[in-house]
Amino acid sequence: MDNMEAALYGSAETRQICFAKLMDTWSRCEEII
């Protein structure tokens, strides 16, 4: 469970990168639509 928490509550930098990738993927999906 500790590993799960570490993945969920990672460093702010990691979350920023994940969020940026998520938004990039989202914008690409909108372009297709």
Phi, psi and omega in degrees: 000329180298322179295322179297315181295322180296323180289320182286317183251056179286187180294158181299325180297316180298317180294324179297316180296315180298319181294320179297318179295321180297314180294323179295316179295319181297315181295325179293321179296320180294325179296320180296318180289000000 
